[in-house]
């Protein structure tokens, strides 16, 4: 059987989405503005990435209030926690396994 790298979840292999998920894993919840602050993201970019994670079922966002007093709070879901753990395990496996040595070097002759 041919060697294959561990599968890495492309949805989580985005710097901002990964930061959001790691933050929510360690916090019970986080409001939108706090996530902006700790990730260094703009509000627009954070909104897009949160929406992507919501659509995947990895987080939920609860909104309360309206206008300037509105507050949005994000929480990681069970599915999101499982995806994050699998992502971490996949990365660990990549580094632990490496790539096997080639049995026959490729033909490097220039013709």
C-alpha positions as CSV (number, residue, x, y, z in Angstrom):
1,X,0.0,0.0,0.0
2,X,1.3,3.4,-0.9
3,X,2.1,6.0,1.8
4,X,-0.5,8.7,2.5
5,X,-0.2,11.6,4.8
6,X,-2.7,11.9,7.7
7,X,-5.8,13.7,6.7
8,X,-5.9,17.3,7.9
9,X,-9.3,19.1,8.0
10,X,-9.1,21.9,5.5
11,X,-11.8,23.9,7.3
12,X,-9.7,24.1,10.4
13,X,-6.4,24.5,8.5
14,X,-7.0,28.3,8.3
15,X,-5.2,30.4,10.7
16,X,-8.2,32.6,11.9
17,X,-10.7,29.7,12.0
18,X,-8.1,27.7,14.0
19,X,-7.6,30.6,16.5
20,X,-11.3,30.9,17.0
21,X,-11.7,27.2,17.7
22,X,-8.8,27.0,20.1
23,X,-10.1,30.1,21.9
24,X,-13.5,28.6,22.2
25,X,-12.1,25.2,23.3
26,X,-10.4,26.8,26.3
27,X,-13.2,29.3,27.2
28,X,-16.8,28.4,28.0
29,X,-17.9,31.2,25.7
30,X,-16.5,34.3,24.1
31,X,-18.2,37.4,22.9
32,X,-17.6,38.6,19.3
33,X,-15.5,41.7,20.3
34,X,-13.2,39.6,22.5
35,X,-12.6,37.2,19.7
36,X,-11.7,40.2,17.5
37,X,-9.3,41.4,20.1
38,X,-7.5,38.1,20.8
39,X,-7.3,37.0,17.2
40,X,-6.4,40.4,15.7
41,X,-9.1,39.9,13.1
42,X,-11.2,42.6,11.6
43,X,-14.9,42.4,12.4
44,X,-15.8,41.6,8.8
45,X,-13.2,38.8,8.5
46,X,-14.2,37.4,11.9
47,X,-17.9,37.4,10.9
48,X,-17.1,35.5,7.7
49,X,-15.0,32.9,9.5
50,X,-17.6,32.4,12.3
51,X,-20.3,31.9,9.7
52,X,-18.2,29.3,8.0
53,X,-17.7,27.5,11.3
54,X,-21.4,27.8,12.1
55,X,-22.4,26.3,8.8
56,X,-20.1,23.3,9.5
57,X,-21.8,22.9,12.9
58,X,-18.5,23.6,14.8
59,X,-19.8,26.6,16.8
60,X,-23.0,28.4,17.7
61,X,-23.5,32.0,18.1
62,X,-26.2,33.5,20.3
63,X,-27.2,37.1,19.8
64,X,-28.9,39.3,22.4
65,X,-30.1,42.9,22.3
66,X,-30.1,45.2,19.2
67,X,-28.3,48.2,17.9
68,X,-25.2,49.4,19.7
69,X,-26.1,47.3,22.7
70,X,-26.2,44.1,20.7
71,X,-24.0,41.2,22.0
72,X,-23.0,38.1,20.2
73,X,-21.6,35.2,22.1
74,X,-19.9,32.1,20.5
75,X,-19.6,28.6,21.9
76,X,-17.9,25.6,20.5
77,X,-20.2,22.6,19.8
78,X,-19.6,18.9,20.5
79,X,-19.0,18.4,16.7
80,X,-16.6,21.3,16.7
81,X,-14.7,19.9,19.7
82,X,-14.4,16.5,18.0
83,X,-13.2,18.1,14.8
84,X,-10.6,20.2,16.6
85,X,-9.3,17.1,18.5
86,X,-9.1,15.1,15.2
87,X,-7.3,18.0,13.6
88,X,-4.7,18.1,16.4
89,X,-4.2,14.3,16.3
90,X,-3.7,14.5,12.5
91,X,-1.0,17.1,12.9
92,X,0.7,15.1,15.6
93,X,0.6,12.1,13.3
94,X,2.1,14.0,10.4
95,X,5.0,15.1,12.5
96,X,5.5,11.7,14.3
97,X,5.3,9.5,11.1
98,X,7.2,11.7,8.7
99,X,7.6,10.2,5.2
100,X,9.1,6.8,4.6
101,X,12.4,6.5,2.9
102,X,12.2,5.8,-0.8
103,X,13.1,2.2,-1.8
104,X,14.3,3.2,-5.3
105,X,15.4,6.7,-5.9
106,X,13.6,8.4,-8.8
107,X,15.3,8.6,-12.1
108,X,17.0,11.9,-12.0
109,X,18.9,11.7,-15.2
110,X,18.5,14.6,-17.5
111,X,18.0,13.5,-21.0
